[in-house]
Amino acid sequence: MEKTVDTQQDHFVNLILKLLSNDEPLDTIFKTLIEFFEEQNPSTICSILFLDKNKKRFEKVYAPHLPDFYNQALPHLDIGESAGSCGTAAYTGKRVVVVDIQNDPLWVPYRDMAKAANLAACWSQPIKAQNGEVLGTFAIYYVEPRAPLERDIKTIEQAANLVAIILKYFENRKAAEQAKERLSLIYESSIDAMWLIAIEDEGKTYRFKSINDAFIAVTGLTRAAVLEKTIEEVLPPTSIPLVRAKYAEAVSTGHVVDYLEVAPLPSGVKVGQIRVKPIKDENGVVIKILGIAEDITERKRIDDRLKESEADLIYAQHVAQLGSWKWEAKTDTVHWSQEIYNILNLDPKSAPLPFVEQSKLYTEESWNRLKAAVEHAMATGGSYEVDLEGRLNAQGPRWYVARGAVLEKDPQGHPIRLAGTLQNITERKLLENNLKAALNARDEFIAVATHELKTPLTTLQLALYSIVKGLEGTIDKEKLASRVEKAKLQGDRLEALIKNLLDVTSIGAGKMRLELKPDVNFSSLLQNITKKYEDDIAKAGSSLLKNIEPNITGLWDEFRLEQVVTNLISNALKYGNGKPIEVHLRRSGQNAILEVRDQGIGISEDKQKKIFERFERAVSETSYSGLGLGLWIVKEIVTAFNGKVWVKSTLNKGSTFSVELPIKAQG
Ligand code: ADP
């Protein structure tokens, strides 16, 4: 007998499990359950009732063999302390056993209803959730008054438990379904591309099992081109080594792996921030990989562009030699652009100098002006522009323009933020200074030139005048010849001066042309020129020592060569204090070296470089006449010959001018 019951129960449990696994609805399961209990004891009628949300009434009734009117009445009855078997059991949470309905106080209000339904006994067991909350009742009715045996009590307890378990199972299943639904909603509506990969062939094959809509949108691939395909069939070949390595890492570590992938896809070249998560089976073996990719193509592009503009700005600031700065009052922080460090020649890794410490950058006068301008701008909320002179250091003179403005004020009018620029204007300033110096030199030159031209002109006029006078009267030929000679001399002097001036304008305009001839004999040229000077040298009480190596010939321009020599010898004469003059010419390798030495006034060291410049003189115009052009012309000619000219001189001791000329001048 016992065995039969067990077999029946086994069968019943199997049946319920089958129903559950088949996803049968609750109705079917409860009906089956009731039928099982009723079949076990044909004189019983079973019911399962569930309370409403407020726990006041029954709202769901499963009782296929109770009369309809009875079932329909049940939901309208309140539960309570004496509300029949079920109403009382639900209310008290305790089992209620009514052996004889007609004579039981709990049933007083429902006696007639029970009678009409032909019900005589009713045992009711509350169905409770895990937390003890009453969910409903499981009840057994009899048509005869009847008291339960111990076994009956066990049965209704088990039945109520079973119902609670089934309910819990349904609740769990619903929660799981909801979670799954939510997941799939996330998967489907995500703007990030997501995909699921199955790992096959012991990790050798990765196959796409599912992709979301975003995957299609981002990649431009179709579902058909992806699903059930291996990664090699779907992804660009350039991505495969990276993807394989990352998937393998996720599989072997069992952890999430992040990486960046740049892939040429049908939708264009995309940059993805990718995360792959290994999914394990119940044995802990990774069987799938879930991938999610954030499309950062646009962000990357913006990032790149931002970086590019930053680089452009740095470059632009560098080209303009203009740095920018910002000052935040709240935090008292200063920011300098890279160019400020460049301009000020400071270590770019060092912190910006606080304003007060910037005093060491500029001359005192400049710093005072800057301080006053900044203070004024701070007080008025305005702006400033100040020219500054850098404190002299190894870099030489420096000039800057500092500009600044208050960008933001608090409601009290105090500046919150200041910004500005610092520009290096040294070059411009130097040019301006040079220009000023050049203008001064020009004015000076005009004065000197006027004087220089006037002197021989006056003498010439006088000479001509006396010639005319002489011609009118009686004058012997010799005297006349000497006057004519004098006039000619002044004419020559004028011509020389004017030639020099013309040279300046034409050479200055870059027009000096060399007329090179082969075999120009420098040695004999020099001999001839020095001969011409013999008289003048003697007149000056000086002497000339010549040391000329014969036959130094080369490819030169004779006229220009003569100019070089003439200028140097006439200077030696002019500034030689009547002391002996030496002229040397020798060959040195492929060069001819000319030296003109005097023992005259000499040139101070600081002036030695300058005298080769146009209009530059180291003597006052009153003590020595001259235009300051001779040495400049010498230098221009020598340079055109690809040669060099330099001076060694000691003040009051004398000067040696040296010229080195390649024998084969490449004019
Ligand atoms: P100028 O002689 O017409 O002034 P130069 O260009 O020939 O012009 O010379 C420039 C300056 O160089 C001269 O004014 C003079 O101060 C200096 N100088 C040139 N030659 C000598 C020299 N031999 N000794 C001393 N000073 C010289």
Boltz pocket constraint, residues with backbone or C-beta under 6 A from the ligand:
constraints:
  - pocket:
      binder: B
      contacts: [[A, 567], [A, 568], [A, 571], [A, 572], [A, 575], [A, 576], [A, 598], [A, 600], [A, 601], [A, 602], [A, 603], [A, 611], [A, 613], [A, 616], [A, 617], [A, 618], [A, 619], [A, 625], [A, 626], [A, 627], [A, 628], [A, 629], [A, 630], [A, 631], [A, 632], [A, 654], [A, 655]]
      max_distance: 6.0
